[in-house]
Amino acid sequence: MAGERQVLDDRAYFFKDDALLLPRDFPGSLIKAGLPENLSREYANADFFQIPSLDDPSSVIRAFSVSGETELSGYWKEVPVRQALAVFAAEGSESFNGINDIMRACHIAQWRRDSRFCGTCGTENGGIEGEIHRLCPKCGRMEFPRICPAVIIAITDSENRILLAHNKRFKTGVYSHISGYSEAGETLESTVSREIREEVNIEVTDIEYVKSQPWPFPNSLMVGFKARYLSGTVKADGIEIEDAKWFTRDNMPPQLPQEGSLSRYFIKRWMDGSL
């Protein structure tokens, strides 16, 4: 890494897939600071990397990534990065900047695991000092972190209701917004219309970008939109969506998306009338 970048206190993040590794008694409020790098002695085969912070390009993010098969000693616990979002949300910030370094490192850790070998010739990939991408030493193919755009949409109607759905992958009782990945050759606005049509059988209008959020589970960028109901009758597709219905502010589902997520941010803004 470039010598002029600042490394603070030799601290690093430790990952196992999309979970942070932390000492069992580690307080959640200190997650952002990382851990002393010397704790890596327990993981001799961990993949170490350091990358520039996007919030402060003069500093670096240091991280160790262990394989998903790694057995942990009783000293460690796994904390899903999704749960870490709630820690920052509890601080009362409406911004996601506080967790950007963790989200970025989590994304890169998983990408490095999945890009060990060249996709063209199969040779084990190498790297370049101070650069984030991988480089095949045989054919020269460069590979950069994969980012898959996905949309999430807050749908409202003229009766001041919001449409929320229960996806088959959700925990019981949790309702959230319609979302989905953008297809090749498709604009994000077209993705919004298609996903809503496919999953809940309605048409929308007034599609407008609101906010985005990095979502490294494993490699997404969530792009948030709002839209207004236009026509059709709500009907869950039965494939991804088990149930979908209109909700009012005084009659919300039993469980909402987790704090710190873009979906919860949308619901809060709708609840206070600013969406």
N, C-alpha and C positions, 0 to 999 in steps of 0.2 A: 504494500500500500504506500501511496505517496508519502514521503517523509514529513511533509509539512502538516499533515493531518494530525489532529490531537487525539490521543487515546487516554481516556479518563480512568485512573485508578486500576487499570488492567482488569476491568470487569467485562463479563461476557454473558450472553444468553445461552442456555442449554436447551436443546430440543430433542424430542423423540416423536417423529412424524409431526402432527400439528398440535403437540402438547409441549408446554414448558416443563422442564425438570427443575424442581426446587427442593431444598431441604424440608423435611416434614414439618418443622416448626417455623418455617419462613413466613413472616407476615405478608399478607396480600398487598398491603399498602406500599410495599417496597419493590413490587414486581418490576416496575419501570427501570430501576437502577441496575438490574442484572446481578450476577454473582461474581465473587473473586475468581479470576481465571485459573488459579492454582487448583481449584476443585476438579479440573479436567483430568487430573492424574488418575482418577478412577476409570476413565474412559480412554484408554491408550489408542483405540482404533477409531475414535470419533473423527468426523470430518470437520476440520477447522477452517473458517473463512472470515474475512473481514471486508466490509463494504462501506462506502461513504454513506453517511446519514443524509437523507433528503431534507430534513428539517435544518440541519447545520452541516453543510458540505465540508467544513473545516475539521470535522470529527469523524470517527469511524465507528461502525457497529461491529463488534466481535461476537462470534457465535461458534458453538460446537453442536454438531448434529450426530446423534447415535442412531443405529439401525432400529427398526421396529421390533426386532427379535431380542434386543438387549434386555437382559434381566437386571433389575435395579436392586441395590442393597436396601436394607431397611432405613437407611439415612434419607432416601429420596422419595419424592412423590411426583405424580404426573398431574399437571393442571392444564386442561384444554385452553388454548389461546382464546377461544370464544369466551370463556369465563373471565379472562383477564379484562375483557372489554367492560364488564360490569364494575371493575375496580376504578377505572377511569371515569365511568359514568357517575359513580358515587361522588366524585369530586365536584360534580355540578357543572362540568364543561359541556358546551354544546358542540365543541369541536372534537374531531378524531385525532388531532395532531399529537396528543399525549401518548398515543400507543403506536404511532406510525413506525417507529424503529422496530418494535416487536413484530408487527405485521409484516414489515419488509423482510426482516431476518427469517421469519417463519416461511415466507414464500420462497426465498432463495434457498433455504435449507432443503425444502422438499424438491425444488427444481434440480438442485445439485445431485440429490439422490437419484432422480429419474433421468438424468442426462450424463451418467457416468461414461456412456459409450456413444461414439459417433453414430448419428442416424443414417449416415451415408455408407460408411465402410465397416462399421462395427469396432473400430479401434478404440481403446480406452482414451477418453478425452483428457486433455491437459488444460492449463490455464495460463494467463498472462499476468505477471506481477502488476498490481494496481488497477486491474480491469475486472469487470464483473462477469464477462462472457467466457465461455469455454472455447477451446481451439483444438481441433483434431491434429495430432502431430504427423499423421500420415497423409491425409488428403487436404488438409487445410480448411476444412469446413468450420465455420464459426457458428456457435449456438448461443442465443440470448435467452434470458428468462421468459418463459411462456406466460402470457397474460390473456385470459379468456373473458371478453366482455359479457356481462349479464345485466338484464334490466330487472328492476323491481318497481311496481307501480301502485301508487295510492289512488284508488278509484272512488270518486264520490258522485252523488247525484243531486238533483234539484231539491230533494227533501232533506238535505244536510245529513245524509247517511254515508257510511263508508263500507265498501265491500271487502270482506276478509274471508279467507278460505283455510280449510284444514287439509294440509298435504299429508299423504300417507306416511311420509318420513318423519312427521312431527310427533312430539309427545302428545299423549291424550289431552284434549282440551285446548291445545294451542292453535290459535288462528293468526294468520299473517296475510301479507299482500301477495298478489300474483307476481311471479317472477319466472325468469327463464333465460337461457343462453341465446345469444345472437348467432344466426346461421351465416355461413359464407355468402357473400354478395348481398347481405341484408343491412339496411340502415337500422339504427337503434330504434327510431320511431316505428319502423315497420315491425321490428321485433315486439314492441309494446302491443301493437294491434293484433298481431298473430297469436302471441301467447294468451292474451285475454280471450280471443275468439276460440282458440283450441281448448282452453282449460275451463272457461265458465260460460261460453256460448253467447257473449254479448259484444256489441260494438261500442267504441268510445270515440270521443272527440276532444279537442283542446289539449292535445298531448304537449306537455311542457317539462323540460328538464328542471330538476330541483337541486340535487346534490349527489355526490358519489362517495364510495368508501372502498378501500382495498379490502379484499376478502380472500385470504390465502387458504381456502379450504376446498381444493388445494391451490388453485391458481387464478382466482377470479378478480375482476374489478366490477363491483356492483354499481350500476348507473341508475340513479333514482329519478323517476318521473312521476308526475301527477296527471290524471286524465279525468274527463267527465263522461258519465254514462250517456249513451246516445240511443241505443235501441236493443231489443232482444230480451229474452227471459233467462235469468241466471240458472244455469244447470251445470253441476260439476261433471267433469269428463269421466270420472270413475277410474281413471288410469293413474294420474298423479294426484288429482284433487278428489277427496272423499266427500267434502261438504263445502259449500260456499253460500254466504248469505249477507244481507245488508244489516248493519248495526248502527244504532244511534248512540249518542254520547252517554245516555243514562242506561244503556242496555248493551254492554260490551261482553265479549266472550270470557270464559272463566280464566283463561291464561293468555297472556300477550307475549310477543317476542321478547327476548332478553334485553336488558338495559345495555346501552352502548351500541346496539345494532342500528343500521339505517332504517329497518322496518319499525323499530320502536320509536326512533326519532320522528318518522312520518306520523305515527299515531299521536304522539305528543303534540305535534304542530297542528294536526287536525282537531284534537281535543280543545286546544286553546284558540282555535279559529284563525290561525295564521297560515294554514295550508290552502 
